[in-house]
Amino acid sequence: MLRTWFALSLWKRVLIAVVLGFVAGILLGEQAASIKWIGDLFIRAIKMLVVPLIFFSLVSGITAVGDIGRLGRVGGRALLLFMTTALVSVSLGMGLATLVQPGANLAIELPAGSVVPAAPDQSLVAMIVGLVPDNPVMAMAQGSILPVIVFSVLLGISLLVTGEDAAPLTRIMNAGSSVMQTMTIFVMELTPFGVFALIAWVIGTFGFEALVPLAKLVALNYLGCALILGLLYPLILRTIARLPVRDFYRGIIDAQAVAFSTASSNAALPVTLRCVERNLGVSNAVASFTVALGATINMNGTAMYLGVIALFGAQAYGIELHWLSYALIALTSTLGAIGAAGVPGSGLVMMSLVLSTIGVPLETIAFVAGINHILDMARTMTNVTGDAVVAVAVGRMAGEIDIAEYVSADDV
């Protein structure tokens, strides 16, 4: 029985846990709160991962660029496009969640001991200064995420610039990233049990009214991805690459299909690379660098969704967000994408990163963990398509794209 259980894919086990959690919540009613400690244990395990995972993965992701010289003509443009599209995507997610208000009717009480950050009384200059940690070890110990991200970025860039002399430390960072990814896999094995307990608590406490926000989240996720695919990417293709949109989507459809069906950017990487080179005419030098880098740091679909989830959690718990909160959501979602890519369960880890930064309880994860795979399919397809868009735009700017291969005969 146990062997059969673990032979199932994680998302299938989570789906089963959701169904069983619904049943348990209905049968136990308010007594389901007695098993909530199992979900709390799962939430604490995720919290345990955040700081070391962000630190090692972020540094490792930056050093993966390999050569600081490549950050010039190709890398610099690609990074700028990746970060800009991620920022636009998370802003789109926040905008959709503000309009639809998916968590407004839940009215969940804050867990005992929760502290919600008050509106800041400091100046913008003081806030910016506070992003740089005077003691990075202390920042890590206190779980101050933004200073940790700033230190990690600076360390990654410094390792990259130092070059061969920093190779031993770079290998340590890469090893640390691999170890944290393995630990994440272990923690993700707890997901079905944590989701079962949290869903049972949610249904036992709030009843079937909790299903409506789930439907809204699914709708917002797919709507947000559709807007990115239908508006943001075509805008880049038309204005920066100055190339037809129809031919792009015709050339990348194989990679989109693999990304949607597997919900894995890594699984789609070989197909994406082939489509970008053979169907879209981007040179091997630009395609291999940009697509590989995008698979590491480009998560537009996930960034958009994090914006939705952050506001959903704030609405559900009645937390009033101020201007700094929105800025923090955008910043952590954009920068956190670098450290999340390629990590199994990265969506939940990034979710905990963003929520903890603005003081929203991580119990919000209970509402979305069970449907995460369904949501991840659209997000992954959006991420992979964004990698190809940036590859085409950078190839066009660098003069390393074969227009004849990109444009079909009837459009020449």
Order of alpha helices (4+ residues) and beta strands (2+ residues): alpha-alpha-alpha-alpha-alpha-alpha-alpha-alpha-alpha-alpha-alpha-alpha-alpha-alpha-alpha-alpha-alpha-alpha-alpha-alpha
